[in-house]
Amino acid sequence: MPVKYEAPKLNPDFELPKLIEQFSGETFDIVAVRFGKSQFGEYAVVTVGKQNYVTGSGVLCPQLHSISDLIDECKDTVTVTMKQVKRYYTF
């Protein structure tokens, strides 16, 4: 008799990361940006207000490097508008 696989239950305190792409078509202020590397490549953690959002987009990450430099220089937030162009997102 085959053994049935039962998926593990998620911890109720665990939340999936929120994606920055959910702001498509909106204008918002970026407070901070930090970068990391994973097995899938570079990713960015973007702070908007008091919430953190994640992206691994090959188009957004280079733009976020520039935005991060601006934030460091100005010591202020940067206001951006996110657009969807065909199948990718850009500021």
C-alpha positions in Angstrom: 0.0 0.0 0.0 1.6 3.4 -1.0 2.3 5.9 1.6 0.5 9.2 1.2 2.6 12.3 1.4 1.3 15.0 3.7 2.6 18.5 3.2 4.0 20.1 6.4 1.8 22.8 8.0 3.2 26.3 7.8 3.9 28.1 11.0 1.0 30.6 11.5 3.6 33.3 12.3 5.3 32.8 8.9 4.5 35.3 6.2 5.5 35.0 2.5 7.6 38.0 1.4 5.6 40.8 -0.3 6.6 41.6 -3.8 7.4 45.1 -5.0 5.7 44.4 -8.3 2.3 44.7 -6.5 2.8 48.5 -6.8 2.4 48.5 -10.6 1.0 51.8 -11.8 1.4 53.5 -8.5 3.7 56.3 -7.2 5.4 55.6 -3.8 8.4 56.6 -1.7 11.4 54.3 -1.3 12.9 54.7 2.2 15.8 52.2 1.9 17.2 49.5 -0.3 19.5 46.6 0.6 20.8 43.8 -1.6 21.6 40.1 -1.2 22.5 37.1 -3.2 20.7 33.8 -3.4 21.1 30.6 -5.4 18.9 32.3 -8.0 20.9 35.5 -8.3 20.7 39.0 -6.9 17.6 40.2 -5.0 16.7 43.6 -3.4 14.7 44.3 -0.3 13.0 47.6 -0.7 11.6 49.5 2.3 8.4 51.4 1.5 7.0 53.2 4.6 7.6 50.6 7.3 7.0 47.5 5.1 9.7 45.5 3.3 9.1 44.2 -0.2 11.3 41.9 -2.3 12.2 41.7 -6.0 14.7 39.6 -8.0 13.9 41.3 -11.2 16.9 41.7 -13.6 15.4 45.1 -14.7 14.6 46.5 -11.3 17.8 45.6 -9.4 20.1 47.8 -11.5 17.6 50.7 -11.2 17.4 50.1 -7.4 21.2 50.3 -7.2 21.0 53.8 -8.6 18.1 54.7 -6.3 20.1 53.3 -3.3 23.0 55.7 -4.2 20.6 58.6 -4.4 19.2 57.8 -1.0 22.7 57.6 0.5 23.7 60.9 -1.1 20.5 62.8 -0.1 19.7 61.1 3.2 16.1 61.2 2.1 13.4 59.1 0.4 13.1 58.8 -3.4 9.6 59.0 -5.0 9.2 56.6 -8.0 6.3 55.5 -10.2 6.4 51.8 -11.2 5.2 50.9 -14.7 4.7 47.6 -16.4 6.2 47.6 -19.9 5.1 44.4 -21.8 6.3 41.6 -19.5 8.6 43.5 -17.1 8.4 46.3 -14.5 10.4 49.5 -14.5 10.6 52.8 -12.5 
